[in-house]
């Protein structure tokens, strides 16, 4: 069970990083939905990875 949670956290992190890159592709401002979603996924991935039982 722990291993599957780590895999899910890793996938969330990679997806979040891809969304951040996609959001920054056209410039930093205005903030895009992809950038905000990427940051949100990164935060969730870090929390999930850190607090995996």
Secondary structure, 3 states (H helix, E strand, C coil): CHHHHHHHHHHHHHHHHHHHHHHHCCCCCCCCHHHHHHHHHHHHHHHHHHCCC
